[in-house]
Amino acid sequence: MRFLDASEDGFERAFERVVRDRRESDTSVARDVTTMLNEVRQRGDDALVEYTMRFDEHRLTDEADWRVDLATCEGAYAELDPELREALDLAAARIRAFHEGQLPADRDYTDEVGMRLGSRWRAVEAAGLYVPGGRAAYPSSLLMNAIPAKVAGVERLVVTTPTPKGEINSLVLAAAHIAGVDEIWRVGGAQAVGAMAYGTGRIAKVDVIAGPGNAWVAEAKRQLYGVVGIDMVAGPSEILVIADADNDPEWIAADLLSQAEHDPTSQSILITDDKGFARMVEDAVDLQLMNLPTAKTARTSWDTHGLIVMVDRIEDAVPLADRLAAEHVELAVADPQVLFDRLRHAGSVFLGRHTPEAVGDYLAGPNHVLPTGRRARFASGLSVLDFLKRTSFIAASESALAAIGPAAIRLAEAEGLPAHAKSVSLRLS
């Protein structure tokens, strides 16, 4: 873990290295993914069979090996511990309610010259969701991806998920039932993303692909953008906690570790204005790691990418936070709104001492699929809009075209496009 003091010489250079640090895929991953996608595009299901056996030790032979029956998902939901089932239902209800509020309105009006103008929103026909398996089998991610798609009105919702040695997470199946998923295919990795993008003999292509995954999955989505739409290219998870000395250091330490335990390349950063508090948080992290079941991953993340930054005043944290443009930003201060009003770049913000980032991961309501790798400077979290497309429309009456047509002709002629001008002028004459 690194410790930086904004008042010391060399801080700017050291902090800029943190901002520019890339914890994502390298060129070898890109080459591997290109090869895999070409194989899937050319050989379809045969390539999926080979890759699934190689990486997951799962043999795709009959229908049950390829696809999870939806009745199995319903059974997994029914067999859940009642308290866990209730928690999943609560999460789904809150996620659905929040995303229903994102549905945009169509626009249809007639302007001052009598021309009808507007736009309408329609859902894509089919969406594909990648759901990680193995170390990262998260039913919460399925809910966060599937529910916005269903709220948008997507007709066909496809899930691909790896099933190492044939094993599949029953919680993921239960979440699929709650969300109303239409198909679940037992394939994972870059090859699954390729199958959804190109289509194979068994898996029909989709229009948009969303969902988290490892470096190979992220790279596959990057390479396939344009063949299909994607939600975003997500990298390792990040949390930035801005906290003053009035916090419990145990709470802040737990918040930092909540992201460190995701992956060895995750990043946890604390910015504070009190050096004594900073040391107490550092000590609390070490103590909590001693009893954390995910300590191996979290320790590697904290030791390699963890950071504590000292500032003179807590307000000085805001420009640093904007440079980091972190996926998650906690404002654990007495009046978080003051800092929030000044903060420009963040994936999602958690206001106050009693709003840990973890509550947003599960059931607060807003989506937990968020931009990473400083992309919050220009990107937003997953929403209903990722599964919708807007079509504009124009209806010109004879009088409306007469009112604006001459200007269109002049512009077309100025651009050297006479056929454009003629298509208007013929109607005016």
ABEGO torsion letter per residue (X at the ends): XBBBBAABBGAAAAAAAAAABBABBBAAAAAAAAAAAAAAAAAEAAAAAAAAAAAAGBBBBBAAAABBBAAAAAAAAAABBAAAAAAAAAAAAAAAAAAAAABBBBBBBBBAAGBBBEBBBBBBABBBBBBBBEABBBAAAAAAAAAAAAAAGBABBBBBBBBBGGBBBAAAAAAAAAAGBABBBBBBEAAAAAAAAAEBAABBBBABBBEBBBAAAAAAAAAABGABBBABBBBBBBBBBBBBAABBAAAAAAAAAAAAAABAABBBBBBBABAAAAAAAAAAAAAAAAABAAAAAAAAAAAAABBBBBBABAAAAAAAAAAAGBABBBBBBABAAAAAAABABBABBBBEAABBAAAAAAAAGBBABBBBGGAAAABBBBBAAAABBBBBBBBBBAAAAAAAAAAAAAAAAAAGBAAAAAAAAAAAX
